[in-house]
Amino acid sequence: MSLQPLMNTYNRLSVAFDHGEGAWIYDTDGNKYLDALCGIAVTGLGHAHPAVTKAISDQAGRLIHCSNLYTVPLQEQLAEKLTTLSGMDNVFFGNSGAEANEAAIKLARRYGHSKGVDCPTIIVMENSFHGRTLATLSATGNRATQAGFEPLVAGFVRVPYDDVEAVRQVAEKNTNVVAILVEPVQGEGGVHIPAEGYLKQLREICDQQEWLLMLDEVQTGNGRTGRYFAFQHSDIMPDVVTTAKGLANGVPIGACLARGEAAKLFTPGTHGTTFGGNPLACAAALAVVDTISAENLCQRAEELGNYLVEQFRVQLGDAPYIREVRGKGLMIGIELTEAGTELAVLAKVKGVLLNVTGGGRVVRLLPPLIMSQSEADLLINTVSQLIRVYAGDERDS
Ligand SMILES: *Cc1c(COP(=O)(O)O)cnc(C)c1O
């Protein structure tokens, strides 16, 4: 048997992209697609955003990399912007969401040891996704992600998502718990939005128990849900926040932000990275952060997201094959009553990129924050019709 030169980690659709512009992406045959996936919540400013292109090109011509053994002014500038935006105290930069979460997990363990807890444990959620490294797949609440990689990293205890009582019960009996790690909206799990007040109640428990509240905003951050960070919808401050996906519009970067006690735990030699926060990635991220505020894109995400959910409800809300249409800003899920994995391929044929998650039942849309009204209308009509045809409710036109 001859093997393909790429390791077999993805079931890829048979399309290759050549270039993009704004909300549109073009394949190598010249076909165009409305990109309602954004490389999974990464290219929030759309493709080839001029501010990002310029920042990257200018920086590539000056200095791409120099090592964290030296002062990196762009990293300091980006840290300054992100801490101001979030109210957090400091940042560690890595290259991905998983690495940002690894930093958070390491912080929680150091926090535990600083309090004399020898076997520090983190509460994580069912149905969560935190990444593919050993610690983050162990934190992830999906057996398929973990199967075959045992032994898993120890020190996690799992409870149902959006269930404060379950967290209280763990607090009563487990004295090793030092932190909670939770997504403000579960993305990979199927766009699950917790009840109003969930984070606030978790914050209260963390305060009582002296636990760290650690939010995985790898997907929800960077304007995606209608605030720069999703926790800013609720009146709380976390101890640790991680982000990555949308932070540099496609240039790899991850960030772990910390506040208070958690911001003092790393010291030289306790954590590090070769590439993390290099000048190129930071220049791209600075352009993204500046563009999001200059163009009011958080507000845009909220308004456009509300419009999309409202219109999808009008078009599909009453259909018997739809369980629920839900969204927070531009994280939108259309939950079907039965699996509809093929919809990603069918949508591609109709010129729309989306994906299906949550056990194959949730059509997930993550459109760019810069999507226009007419592009949004095209998305609503195309996807609604696609689902109706798929369910046998309408004939293909
Ligand atoms: C995508 C994602 C990750 C993993 O990020 P990578 O950059 O793929 O390592 C972690 N947490 C959440 C919530 C994510 O959506």
The ligand as an SDF file (V2000), in Angstrom:
LIG
                    3D

 15 15  0  0  0  0  0  0  0  0999 V2000
  -10.0270   25.9230   18.0500 C   0  0  0  0  0  0  0  0  0  0  0  0
  -10.1190   25.9100   19.5190 C   0  0  0  0  0  0  0  0  0  0  0  0
   -9.0160   25.5060   20.3110 C   0  0  0  0  0  0  0  0  0  0  0  0
   -7.7360   24.9700   19.7080 C   0  0  0  0  0  0  0  0  0  0  0  0
   -7.0570   25.9400   18.9740 O   0  0  0  0  0  0  0  0  0  0  0  0
   -5.8370   25.4660   18.0010 P   0  0  0  0  0  0  0  0  0  0  0  0
   -5.3140   26.7700   17.4780 O   0  0  0  0  0  0  0  0  0  0  0  0
   -6.4330   24.5970   16.9600 O   0  0  0  0  0  0  0  0  0  0  0  0
   -4.8640   24.7590   18.8520 O   0  0  0  0  0  0  0  0  0  0  0  0
   -9.1440   25.5910   21.6730 C   0  0  0  0  0  0  0  0  0  0  0  0
  -10.2760   26.0240   22.2640 N   0  0  0  0  0  0  0  0  0  0  0  0
  -11.3490   26.4100   21.5320 C   0  0  0  0  0  0  0  0  0  0  0  0
  -12.5660   26.9000   22.2370 C   0  0  0  0  0  0  0  0  0  0  0  0
  -11.3030   26.3430   20.1450 C   0  0  0  0  0  0  0  0  0  0  0  0
  -12.3810   26.7050   19.4380 O   0  0  0  0  0  0  0  0  0  0  0  0
  1  2  1  0
  2  3  1  0
  2 14  2  0
  3  4  1  0
  3 10  2  0
  4  5  1  0
  5  6  1  0
  6  7  2  0
  6  8  1  0
  6  9  1  0
 10 11  1  0
 11 12  2  0
 12 13  1  0
 12 14  1  0
 14 15  1  0
M  END
$$$$
